[in-house]
């Protein structure tokens, strides 16, 4: 698995912090994302809510106080979600109607032949934690958004699980897509209209060719292989 630096003309240096703390500020009404290992540092990312406005997007992700690195957008009925990371649109596509199984086409993770890699988001939930795990095209975990179901402030961690170097562009994409997916699922469990959207949703087909997954829209395949992916998430990430 390779990383691309096409979103930046600057050299990408490896970052030290591989676990981020996700905090909700009740005073500022924003999400502050910090390096868990450096509690005194300023937030690496600030997510501003834009949901109460008619205009899109639903969320705005900023770095360094003012630099917009991405946005996330949810829908009243559709169970898909949309992101923009460094100007590149990314769609979080639901692969099942009533389960947490999503994909997105990455702009920074590349296949061996240099193509944009299709990443898989699978989920597992326990009494305390709700995990959203990002897997590469070989079903190896790359990152995890671990939400604490009972927390009211420090409600999640973003953990980077791969062995490769963690760069800004990789972290930006995972932070934006992972947080947007979590917000999408919160909407789905609280908005009855999302049940209508789930029933109307047509999961894309997955056609396997040369050990790679290719998505085709408009299918109704229930994708049995996704059950195996979901079942393996907890074992792989908690090993």
N, C-alpha and C positions, 0 to 999 in steps of 0.2 A: 504494500500500500504506500502510495506516494502522496506528498502534499504539494499543492501548487501555490506559487506566490503571485499569481496573476492579478490579484486584487490590490497589490501595492508595488510601487517601484522601488521601495526601500528594502534593504536586506532584512530578512526575517531571522531574528535571534531567538534562541530557545529561552522560554520563560521558566522560572523556578516553581511558582505556585501551581500545583496540580489539583488543589481542592479549593473551591470558592464557596463562601458563605452567602446565602441569599436571605436578606433581611427585609422585612416590611416596616417602613417608617410610618407610624400612625399620624405623626405630626406633619410630615411633609407629604403624606399620601403618595409615596413613591417606593419602589423596590431598589434597595442598595445592595450591590454585589461586590464583595470584598475578598481579599486573599485571606483564607482562614488562618494561615500561619502568621499573619501580621495584623494583629487586632487594632493597632494604632494607625494603620495606613488609611489613606483616603479611599473612597469607593473606586473600584476599577470600572464599574458600569453603574449607571443610574437608569432605571426603567420608569418612564413617566406614563401615567394612565391618560388615555385620550378617549376612553370608552363612552363618556357621557356626551361627547360632541357628535354631531351628525357626520362630519367629515371623517375620512379615513386618515391614518391608520388607527387601530385600537391602542397600540403601545409604541413608544419611541424609546430606543436604546441609545444612550449617550455615553461617551467615554471622555475623560478629562474635563468633565463639566459641561462641555458644549458641542463636542464633535459627535455628530450622529453617525453611528456605525450600522444601524439597522432599524427596522420597524417590524411589527407584527400586527396582523389584522384577523379578527374573528368575524363570523357571520351569524346572523340570527337563526338561520335554518340549516344551511350547509354545514356538514361536520368536517369539511376540510378547513385548513387555515393557510394564510398566505404570509410570507415574510419577504423582506428585502434586506440583503446584507451587502454593504458596500456597493449599492446600486444594482445588484443582481437579484432578480425576483426568484423566490424559492417557494414552491407549494408543498405543504405537508398534506399528503394524500392518504385518506383513510382506506385501509385495505380490507377492513371488515366493518359491518354495520354496527354491531353491538359490543365490540371488544376494542381494546386499545392496541391497534396495529397500524402504524403509519410508515410512509417512506418519504424521503426527499432526495432530490438529485443535488449532490454537493458540488460546490465550485472550488473546493480546496482539497478534497480527497480524490485521488486519481487511481484508475485501474492500471495494470501493468502496461497497457498499450496507450496510456495517456488520456483515456476518456473520463468524463465526469462520472464519479462513482455513485450508485444508488445506495443510500444509507437506509437502514431499517430501524424504526423505533418500536420496541416491544415493551411490555409493562408487566409488573407483578405487584401485588398489594397484600400487605399484612395488617396486623392490628395497629401498628405504629407508623409504618413507612409505606409510601406509595412510590415505587421506582419506575422511572422511564429510562430505558437503556438504549443507547445508540450503537448499532452494530454495523460493521463494514460488509462488503460483498462476500466475505468468507464466514460471516456470522460470528466474528470476533468482536467483543465489546470495545468500543472506543471511548465512550463517556457515559456517565449516568447522572440523571437529575433525580435526586433522592429527596422527596418531600416528607416532612414530618406532619402527619395528619392532625395532630393535636396542638401543634405550635401556633402561636399568635404573632410572633415577631421573627425569630430566627427559624424560618419555616422550611428551609431546604438547603441542600448542598449540591454543587455541581462538581463531579469528580471526573478527571481525565484518566482513563484506564489503560490506554495504549502505551507501548514502550517507546514510541517515537518521540522526537522533540516536539514540545508544545510551543507553537508560535502564535503571534497575535491574530493572524487570519483564521487559524484553526479555532482558537478560543472564541473569537467573535462569532463565527458561524454556529458553534455549539451553544453558546450562551443565548443567542437570539432564537434559534430553532427550538432548543430544549425548553426555554421559559415560555415561548409562545405555545408549544404543545401542551405544557402543564396548564396554562390558562384556558386553552381550548377544552381540555378535559373537565376543568372546573365548570366551565359554561355548560358542557354536555350533561353533567349530573345535576345541574340546577335549573336548566331551562327546558320546559316541556316541548318547546318547538324543535329542539334538537332531536327528539324522538321521531318527529315527522321527517326531519332531515335524514336521519339514519335509515328510515324505511324507504325513502326516495333515492337514497344514495346507491350508485352502481359501482361496486368495487372494481378496479381495473384488473384485467387478467394479467397473469405473469407467465410468460413463455420462456422456458429455459433453453438457451442456445449457447453451446461452447462454454458451459459452466458459468454463464452470466445470466442475470435476470433482466428481461426487457418488459417494460410495462406497456400494456395496450389499453386505452380507455374504453369505457362502455360495456365491459363484461360483467357477468354475474357469478363468476367463479368464486367459491367460498375459500379457496386457497388453503387446503389442509396442511401444507407445509408450514403455515404460519403458526399453527397450534404447537408444532414441535419447537419452533423458534421461541415462542412465549414460554413454554415449559422449561427451556434450558437457560433462560435469562438469570434466574435466581442462582442456579448452581454455578454459572460462569462468573458472575460478579461478586459472589460471596465466598468464593473458594479461597 
